[in-house]
Amino acid sequence: MVNVNIRMDNDLKEQFADFCDNIGLSMSSLFNVFAKKVVKEKKVPFDLTYNEDPFYSESNMKWLEKSIKQLEEGKGHVHDIIEV
């Protein structure tokens, strides 16, 4: 056996310790369960997501499509990029 040190916020540690106590496992046991599942399944056992680039948000894409349509209909104005 080896020791593994994990750094985390103190409040998170307390909440995690309380959770482990409530389900009858030590924090070390629960981390071992997690590690074994990752190794067995060769993936993280939950979804990891990230905040998408707001440029590609649904509302911005609709705005861009509307703007492109206006330009194609001759109702828009093309501006040069101004460097500062």
C-alpha angles and dihedrals in degrees: 000000000000133000119242120196118213124191118213141149113283093236091051090049091053093048091047092048090051090050091050091049091051093054094041099248133114119239088248092054092049092049088051090052088051093048093048092050092049092050094045096047096032090225141077106272094231137044119274115202136177134204108268123232106275089222088073096045117129093247094050093046089054090049091050093048090050091049092049091050090051090051092049090051091051092247098114138071126235113218129195118239111257114213117210 
